[in-house]
């Protein structure tokens, strides 16, 4: 990931699953970059500074399609 992309992580519109609200500590949040890059990011909401995964729009769509089948 480029330094430019790291700088825009603050512009990710993060969303946490309602299933993660049970206090189990196993929380993941995902969101779309709002910088026009059409990229998506996923991170551990308990430890957001520990890193993240970034996906292209097509990769994210394939993931979502796979988990909703």
RAKA-V770396 format. One record per backbone hydrogen bond with DSSP energy under -1.0 kcal/mol. CO is the residue of the C=O (numbers start at 1). NH is the residue of the N-H. Records with the same first field share a line. If there is no record, write none. Layout:
# RAKA-V770396
CO->NH ; NH
This chain:
# RAKA-V770396
2->6
3->7
6->9
8->11
9->12
12->14
15->30
17->20
18->21
27->45
29->43
30->15
31->41
32->13
39->33
40->55
41->31
42->53
43->29
47->50
53->42
55->40
56->60
57->61
58->62
59->63
60->64
61->65
62->66
63->67
64->68
